Amino acid sequence: MASTTIQVTRETRDHLAELAKEQGKTIGQLVEALAASRPTAAQSAERLAADREAVRGVIGVALDDEEFEQAPDVLGNIYRIAAEKVRAARSDVA
């Protein structure tokens, strides 16, 4: 794997070295772990779109992106919709 150099102040380098040492890592491993743990804006948008599609498929309700954006508590709304569907299904059985 090719590597490169990142220029930082000595204080930052020393701080990163101490953090890495505390975690049993090298500075490079510490920086790689940080990069892997933080998605880019494009990656976040892709995940959001995929998650919304999964939600639509699971709950069977066609919420559009605008409804997702306007909902103050999307997860709470999803639980509410799912509970309504369960209650409706139970009343159909009874």
N, C-alpha and C positions, 0 to 999 in steps of 0.2 A: 504494500500500500504506500502510495506517495504521501509525503507529509510536507508541511509548509511552516512558515514562521509567522507568528502574530506578534506585533510590537505593542507592548504595554509598559507602563512605568515600572520601575524596580519595586515600588511599594505594592503594586498590583500583583506582580510576579511573585513576590514573597508571600503575599496573602494567599494567592492561589496554591502555592507550594505547601503552605501550612494546611489549608483545607484538604488538599490532595493527600497529604501525609496522614491526617486524621482519619481519612477514609481508606487508607491503604492503597491509594492510587497514585499514578503519575499525574502531572499537570495536564498532559495530553488526554489521559483517560477521563479526568475530571471535566475537561472542556467537551469531550465527545459525549459524555453522559448528559451534560447540560443541553447540548444541541439536540440529542435524541429525545429529551424529555419535553422540549418546547416545539410544538408544530409551527410551521410558517402560516401566514394568513391564508394562503392558497390551500394548504393541507387542512386547516380548520374549516374552511368553506366546503371542501370535499367531504369531510367527516359529517358536517352539519347536514349537507344534502343527503348523504347516505343514511344518517340517523332518521331524518324526516321520512324518507321513503320506507324505512323499516317500520316506523311508527304507523304510517298509513296502512301498510300491509297487515300489521298485527291487529290494529283496532278496527280495520275495515271502514274507516271514515276518511273521506277525501278532504283533509284540511289542506288548504293551499298555503304557500309560503307567507302570504300576507296575514293569514289567520295565526300562523305560528309567531310572526313578528309582533302582532298586536296583543297576543295573549300574555298577560302579566305573569301567569304561572302555568306554563305549558304542561309540565309534568302533572300538576294538580288537575288541569283540565282533562288530560289523558286518563287519569285515574277516575275522574267523574264520568267520563264517557264510557269507559270500560265497565264501571259499576252499573251504569244505566243499562248497558247491553246485557250484563249478567242478570240483573233483575228482570228485564224483559224476557230473557230466555227461560228463567225460572217460572215466570207467570204463564208462559206458553205451555210449559210442561204440566203445571198444576191444573 
